[in-house]
Amino acid sequence: MQKNGVTNVEIVASDGLSSIPNEIKFDVVVSNPPTHQPKETIIEFIEGAYRLLRNGGTLYLVTERRIKPMIEQEVKKVFGCYDLLDSNVQYALSYAQKM
């Protein structure tokens, strides 16, 4: 990141979000969740992202387009909003903002 002149970034690698302490808050969460896992795994990720985002923070999800209806439903349930930013035959880019 220093190579690119970016100094206000913290990247936390994690297998899911459960190991990230609640006191750490993010402005942005970006993920390509494992769609081969049970639906509950993706729901837990969406809920965890909401918990870890600051107010005004944003969630971006790249998923297979075939599960876009489920993603939209679950993101709306947790965040109260949902936007589809882009899609093609195979993938969908979803967005939500924590208010």
VMD Tcl script that builds the backbone (N, CA, C; Angstrom):
set m [mol new atoms 297]
animate dup $m
set s [atomselect $m all]
$s set {name element resname resid chain x y z} {
  {N N MET 1 A 0.814 -1.180 0.000}
  {CA C MET 1 A 0.000 0.000 0.000}
  {C C MET 1 A 0.864 1.253 0.000}
  {N N GLN 2 A 1.976 1.206 0.712}
  {CA C GLN 2 A 2.874 2.361 0.702}
  {C C GLN 2 A 3.381 2.622 -0.710}
  {N N LYS 3 A 3.557 1.570 -1.448}
  {CA C LYS 3 A 4.023 1.674 -2.824}
  {C C LYS 3 A 3.077 2.543 -3.663}
  {N N ASN 4 A 1.790 2.497 -3.337}
  {CA C ASN 4 A 0.771 3.264 -4.064}
  {C C ASN 4 A 0.406 4.567 -3.366}
  {N N GLY 5 A 1.079 4.889 -2.271}
  {CA C GLY 5 A 0.793 6.126 -1.561}
  {C C GLY 5 A -0.459 6.084 -0.705}
  {N N VAL 6 A -0.970 4.894 -0.416}
  {CA C VAL 6 A -2.167 4.755 0.410}
  {C C VAL 6 A -1.721 4.512 1.848}
  {N N THR 7 A -2.170 5.364 2.760}
  {CA C THR 7 A -1.724 5.240 4.148}
  {C C THR 7 A -2.859 5.009 5.139}
  {N N ASN 8 A -4.101 5.194 4.729}
  {CA C ASN 8 A -5.223 5.079 5.671}
  {C C ASN 8 A -6.019 3.796 5.455}
  {N N VAL 9 A -5.320 2.686 5.283}
  {CA C VAL 9 A -5.965 1.419 4.987}
  {C C VAL 9 A -5.522 0.374 6.003}
  {N N GLU 10 A -6.484 -0.419 6.440}
  {CA C GLU 10 A -6.170 -1.580 7.267}
  {C C GLU 10 A -6.826 -2.776 6.603}
  {N N ILE 11 A -6.037 -3.753 6.237}
  {CA C ILE 11 A -6.563 -4.962 5.614}
  {C C ILE 11 A -6.470 -6.076 6.640}
  {N N VAL 12 A -7.573 -6.762 6.836}
  {CA C VAL 12 A -7.614 -7.854 7.794}
  {C C VAL 12 A -8.035 -9.113 7.053}
  {N N ALA 13 A -7.148 -10.074 6.978}
  {CA C ALA 13 A -7.471 -11.349 6.343}
  {C C ALA 13 A -8.210 -12.219 7.349}
  {N N SER 14 A -9.266 -12.858 6.897}
  {CA C SER 14 A -10.049 -13.687 7.806}
  {C C SER 14 A -10.814 -14.716 6.992}
  {N N ASP 15 A -10.988 -15.868 7.584}
  {CA C ASP 15 A -11.850 -16.882 6.998}
  {C C ASP 15 A -13.246 -16.614 7.545}
  {N N GLY 16 A -14.013 -15.839 6.831}
  {CA C GLY 16 A -15.278 -15.356 7.352}
  {C C GLY 16 A -15.016 -14.153 8.240}
  {N N LEU 17 A -15.982 -13.775 9.041}
  {CA C LEU 17 A -15.846 -12.567 9.860}
  {C C LEU 17 A -15.880 -12.843 11.359}
  {N N SER 18 A -16.150 -14.068 11.742}
  {CA C SER 18 A -16.366 -14.362 13.161}
  {C C SER 18 A -15.133 -14.127 14.028}
  {N N SER 19 A -13.939 -14.185 13.460}
  {CA C SER 19 A -12.727 -14.004 14.266}
  {C C SER 19 A -12.309 -12.538 14.377}
  {N N ILE 20 A -13.041 -11.633 13.740}
  {CA C ILE 20 A -12.710 -10.208 13.815}
  {C C ILE 20 A -13.430 -9.601 15.015}
  {N N PRO 21 A -12.687 -8.987 15.931}
  {CA C PRO 21 A -13.319 -8.411 17.130}
  {C C PRO 21 A -14.335 -7.324 16.793}
  {N N ASN 22 A -15.387 -7.233 17.601}
  {CA C ASN 22 A -16.447 -6.239 17.377}
  {C C ASN 22 A -15.944 -4.810 17.433}
  {N N GLU 23 A -14.863 -4.559 18.172}
  {CA C GLU 23 A -14.374 -3.177 18.295}
  {C C GLU 23 A -13.677 -2.682 17.029}
  {N N ILE 24 A -13.319 -3.582 16.122}
  {CA C ILE 24 A -12.750 -3.159 14.841}
  {C C ILE 24 A -13.907 -2.838 13.904}
  {N N LYS 25 A -13.915 -1.638 13.340}
  {CA C LYS 25 A -14.977 -1.221 12.426}
  {C C LYS 25 A -14.364 -0.826 11.091}
  {N N PHE 26 A -15.091 -1.069 10.032}
  {CA C PHE 26 A -14.617 -0.824 8.678}
  {C C PHE 26 A -15.521 0.168 7.952}
  {N N ASP 27 A -14.943 0.860 6.983}
  {CA C ASP 27 A -15.715 1.726 6.094}
  {C C ASP 27 A -16.253 0.941 4.910}
  {N N VAL 28 A -15.522 -0.102 4.509}
  {CA C VAL 28 A -15.885 -0.896 3.330}
  {C C VAL 28 A -15.592 -2.367 3.603}
  {N N VAL 29 A -16.525 -3.217 3.222}
  {CA C VAL 29 A -16.318 -4.662 3.203}
  {C C VAL 29 A -16.576 -5.119 1.779}
  {N N VAL 30 A -15.598 -5.811 1.206}
  {CA C VAL 30 A -15.695 -6.320 -0.165}
  {C C VAL 30 A -15.487 -7.823 -0.118}
  {N N SER 31 A -16.369 -8.571 -0.783}
  {CA C SER 31 A -16.229 -10.023 -0.737}
  {C C SER 31 A -16.824 -10.691 -1.961}
  {N N ASN 32 A -16.283 -11.849 -2.242}
  {CA C ASN 32 A -16.851 -12.796 -3.181}
  {C C ASN 32 A -17.144 -14.030 -2.333}
  {N N PRO 33 A -18.314 -14.048 -1.666}
  {CA C PRO 33 A -18.589 -15.140 -0.719}
  {C C PRO 33 A -18.682 -16.488 -1.422}
  {N N PRO 34 A -18.378 -17.543 -0.690}
  {CA C PRO 34 A -18.379 -18.891 -1.280}
  {C C PRO 34 A -19.800 -19.388 -1.538}
  {N N THR 35 A -20.241 -19.318 -2.767}
  {CA C THR 35 A -21.617 -19.699 -3.088}
  {C C THR 35 A -21.812 -21.218 -3.088}
  {N N HIS 36 A -20.738 -21.971 -2.960}
  {CA C HIS 36 A -20.865 -23.425 -2.864}
  {C C HIS 36 A -21.150 -23.870 -1.427}
  {N N GLN 37 A -21.121 -22.924 -0.498}
  {CA C GLN 37 A -21.440 -23.205 0.897}
  {C C GLN 37 A -22.953 -23.076 1.107}
  {N N PRO 38 A -23.467 -23.591 2.225}
  {CA C PRO 38 A -24.906 -23.436 2.498}
  {C C PRO 38 A -25.316 -21.964 2.559}
  {N N LYS 39 A -26.568 -21.710 2.267}
  {CA C LYS 39 A -27.128 -20.356 2.289}
  {C C LYS 39 A -26.850 -19.655 3.612}
  {N N GLU 40 A -26.880 -20.402 4.706}
  {CA C GLU 40 A -26.663 -19.829 6.034}
  {C C GLU 40 A -25.281 -19.192 6.168}
  {N N THR 41 A -24.297 -19.725 5.467}
  {CA C THR 41 A -22.939 -19.170 5.506}
  {C C THR 41 A -22.925 -17.767 4.918}
  {N N ILE 42 A -23.617 -17.571 3.804}
  {CA C ILE 42 A -23.687 -16.250 3.170}
  {C C ILE 42 A -24.485 -15.289 4.047}
  {N N ILE 43 A -25.566 -15.764 4.646}
  {CA C ILE 43 A -26.373 -14.927 5.535}
  {C C ILE 43 A -25.529 -14.483 6.734}
  {N N GLU 44 A -24.769 -15.394 7.319}
  {CA C GLU 44 A -23.888 -15.045 8.440}
  {C C GLU 44 A -22.867 -13.994 8.019}
  {N N PHE 45 A -22.362 -14.085 6.787}
  {CA C PHE 45 A -21.390 -13.102 6.309}
  {C C PHE 45 A -22.043 -11.720 6.183}
  {N N ILE 46 A -23.234 -11.668 5.624}
  {CA C ILE 46 A -23.944 -10.389 5.476}
  {C C ILE 46 A -24.213 -9.775 6.847}
  {N N GLU 47 A -24.671 -10.581 7.787}
  {CA C GLU 47 A -24.920 -10.086 9.147}
  {C C GLU 47 A -23.624 -9.628 9.808}
  {N N GLY 48 A -22.542 -10.383 9.610}
  {CA C GLY 48 A -21.251 -10.010 10.178}
  {C C GLY 48 A -20.711 -8.729 9.577}
  {N N ALA 49 A -20.901 -8.554 8.283}
  {CA C ALA 49 A -20.452 -7.327 7.623}
  {C C ALA 49 A -21.184 -6.122 8.204}
  {N N TYR 50 A -22.478 -6.262 8.420}
  {CA C TYR 50 A -23.256 -5.165 9.007}
  {C C TYR 50 A -22.716 -4.809 10.392}
  {N N ARG 51 A -22.430 -5.823 11.184}
  {CA C ARG 51 A -21.915 -5.635 12.547}
  {C C ARG 51 A -20.579 -4.914 12.540}
  {N N LEU 52 A -19.740 -5.179 11.546}
  {CA C LEU 52 A -18.388 -4.627 11.506}
  {C C LEU 52 A -18.272 -3.306 10.759}
  {N N LEU 53 A -19.327 -2.890 10.086}
  {CA C LEU 53 A -19.277 -1.623 9.345}
  {C C LEU 53 A -19.622 -0.438 10.242}
  {N N ARG 54 A -18.927 0.656 10.021}
  {CA C ARG 54 A -19.311 1.921 10.662}
  {C C ARG 54 A -20.604 2.405 10.011}
  {N N ASN 55 A -21.317 3.306 10.676}
  {CA C ASN 55 A -22.470 3.933 10.033}
  {C C ASN 55 A -21.989 4.647 8.779}
  {N N GLY 56 A -22.679 4.461 7.687}
  {CA C GLY 56 A -22.273 5.019 6.404}
  {C C GLY 56 A -21.348 4.091 5.628}
  {N N GLY 57 A -20.901 2.996 6.266}
  {CA C GLY 57 A -20.018 2.040 5.599}
  {C C GLY 57 A -20.745 1.263 4.517}
  {N N THR 58 A -19.983 0.704 3.599}
  {CA C THR 58 A -20.582 0.037 2.442}
  {C C THR 58 A -20.126 -1.413 2.311}
  {N N LEU 59 A -21.023 -2.214 1.788}
  {CA C LEU 59 A -20.781 -3.625 1.503}
  {C C LEU 59 A -20.871 -3.832 -0.001}
  {N N TYR 60 A -19.867 -4.484 -0.567}
  {CA C TYR 60 A -19.873 -4.878 -1.977}
  {C C TYR 60 A -19.732 -6.394 -2.029}
  {N N LEU 61 A -20.628 -7.050 -2.755}
  {CA C LEU 61 A -20.580 -8.494 -2.918}
  {C C LEU 61 A -20.581 -8.844 -4.395}
  {N N VAL 62 A -19.637 -9.666 -4.799}
  {CA C VAL 62 A -19.633 -10.236 -6.142}
  {C C VAL 62 A -20.089 -11.681 -5.980}
  {N N THR 63 A -21.206 -12.015 -6.610}
  {CA C THR 63 A -21.752 -13.367 -6.490}
  {C C THR 63 A -22.179 -13.880 -7.854}
  {N N GLU 64 A -22.423 -15.167 -7.900}
  {CA C GLU 64 A -23.000 -15.732 -9.111}
  {C C GLU 64 A -24.396 -15.138 -9.282}
  {N N ARG 65 A -24.706 -14.799 -10.509}
  {CA C ARG 65 A -25.987 -14.142 -10.779}
  {C C ARG 65 A -27.177 -15.019 -10.383}
  {N N ARG 66 A -27.018 -16.311 -10.449}
  {CA C ARG 66 A -28.120 -17.227 -10.141}
  {C C ARG 66 A -28.631 -17.070 -8.712}
  {N N ILE 67 A -27.789 -16.564 -7.791}
  {CA C ILE 67 A -28.239 -16.393 -6.406}
  {C C ILE 67 A -28.557 -14.938 -6.075}
  {N N LYS 68 A -28.581 -14.078 -7.074}
  {CA C LYS 68 A -28.850 -12.653 -6.857}
  {C C LYS 68 A -30.173 -12.424 -6.117}
  {N N PRO 69 A -31.265 -13.137 -6.430}
  {CA C PRO 69 A -32.511 -12.904 -5.679}
  {C C PRO 69 A -32.358 -13.177 -4.176}
  {N N MET 70 A -31.632 -14.233 -3.815}
  {CA C MET 70 A -31.407 -14.547 -2.406}
  {C C MET 70 A -30.529 -13.484 -1.759}
  {N N ILE 71 A -29.488 -13.039 -2.459}
  {CA C ILE 71 A -28.606 -11.993 -1.939}
  {C C ILE 71 A -29.403 -10.715 -1.708}
  {N N GLU 72 A -30.205 -10.335 -2.678}
  {CA C GLU 72 A -31.023 -9.120 -2.540}
  {C C GLU 72 A -31.940 -9.218 -1.331}
  {N N GLN 73 A -32.616 -10.328 -1.177}
  {CA C GLN 73 A -33.540 -10.521 -0.061}
  {C C GLN 73 A -32.813 -10.427 1.282}
  {N N GLU 74 A -31.695 -11.101 1.407}
  {CA C GLU 74 A -30.983 -11.124 2.687}
  {C C GLU 74 A -30.318 -9.783 3.001}
  {N N VAL 75 A -29.758 -9.124 1.989}
  {CA C VAL 75 A -29.136 -7.818 2.209}
  {C C VAL 75 A -30.206 -6.806 2.623}
  {N N LYS 76 A -31.352 -6.822 1.968}
  {CA C LYS 76 A -32.454 -5.917 2.348}
  {C C LYS 76 A -32.913 -6.181 3.773}
  {N N LYS 77 A -32.972 -7.442 4.155}
  {CA C LYS 77 A -33.410 -7.809 5.497}
  {C C LYS 77 A -32.451 -7.247 6.554}
  {N N VAL 78 A -31.152 -7.301 6.294}
  {CA C VAL 78 A -30.147 -6.872 7.271}
  {C C VAL 78 A -29.870 -5.377 7.180}
  {N N PHE 79 A -29.677 -4.859 5.974}
  {CA C PHE 79 A -29.278 -3.461 5.782}
  {C C PHE 79 A -30.467 -2.521 5.573}
  {N N GLY 80 A -31.591 -3.060 5.152}
  {CA C GLY 80 A -32.743 -2.217 4.858}
  {C C GLY 80 A -32.682 -1.586 3.478}
  {N N CYS 81 A -31.655 -1.922 2.705}
  {CA C CYS 81 A -31.502 -1.385 1.348}
  {C C CYS 81 A -30.662 -2.352 0.535}
  {N N TYR 82 A -30.713 -2.177 -0.780}
  {CA C TYR 82 A -29.939 -3.026 -1.692}
  {C C TYR 82 A -29.874 -2.330 -3.041}
  {N N ASP 83 A -28.718 -2.388 -3.680}
  {CA C ASP 83 A -28.573 -1.918 -5.059}
  {C C ASP 83 A -27.778 -2.937 -5.848}
  {N N LEU 84 A -28.207 -3.179 -7.062}
  {CA C LEU 84 A -27.440 -3.983 -8.004}
  {C C LEU 84 A -26.634 -2.998 -8.840}
  {N N LEU 85 A -25.325 -3.009 -8.666}
  {CA C LEU 85 A -24.478 -2.055 -9.386}
  {C C LEU 85 A -24.196 -2.487 -10.814}
  {N N ASP 86 A -24.053 -3.802 -11.021}
  {CA C ASP 86 A -23.739 -4.293 -12.359}
  {C C ASP 86 A -23.965 -5.796 -12.378}
  {N N SER 87 A -24.178 -6.340 -13.556}
  {CA C SER 87 A -24.287 -7.786 -13.702}
  {C C SER 87 A -24.026 -8.161 -15.151}
  {N N ASN 88 A -23.675 -9.402 -15.317}
  {CA C ASN 88 A -23.573 -9.978 -16.652}
  {C C ASN 88 A -24.215 -11.357 -16.590}
  {N N VAL 89 A -23.992 -12.165 -17.570}
  {CA C VAL 89 A -24.628 -13.481 -17.615}
  {C C VAL 89 A -24.246 -14.332 -16.413}
  {N N GLN 90 A -23.029 -14.162 -15.896}
  {CA C GLN 90 A -22.541 -15.035 -14.839}
  {C C GLN 90 A -22.496 -14.399 -13.443}
  {N N TYR 91 A -22.198 -13.101 -13.339}
  {CA C TYR 91 A -21.957 -12.490 -12.037}
  {C C TYR 91 A -22.831 -11.265 -11.786}
  {N N ALA 92 A -23.018 -10.966 -10.493}
  {CA C ALA 92 A -23.744 -9.771 -10.073}
  {C C ALA 92 A -22.903 -9.042 -9.026}
  {N N LEU 93 A -22.863 -7.723 -9.124}
  {CA C LEU 93 A -22.176 -6.884 -8.144}
  {C C LEU 93 A -23.239 -6.155 -7.331}
  {N N SER 94 A -23.350 -6.533 -6.059}
  {CA C SER 94 A -24.364 -5.988 -5.166}
  {C C SER 94 A -23.731 -4.984 -4.209}
  {N N TYR 95 A -24.562 -4.036 -3.747}
  {CA C TYR 95 A -24.092 -2.957 -2.902}
  {C C TYR 95 A -25.130 -2.644 -1.838}
  {N N ALA 96 A -24.663 -2.338 -0.640}
  {CA C ALA 96 A -25.552 -1.845 0.419}
  {C C ALA 96 A -24.761 -0.891 1.291}
  {N N GLN 97 A -25.480 0.049 1.911}
  {CA C GLN 97 A -24.844 1.013 2.803}
  {C C GLN 97 A -25.534 0.955 4.152}
  {N N LYS 98 A -24.719 0.908 5.217}
  {CA C LYS 98 A -25.248 0.885 6.578}
  {C C LYS 98 A -25.611 2.306 6.995}
  {N N MET 99 A -26.827 2.501 7.362}
  {CA C MET 99 A -27.292 3.823 7.777}
  {C C MET 99 A -27.260 3.955 9.287}
}
mol reanalyze $m
mol bondsrecalc $m
mol representation Tube
mol addrep $m
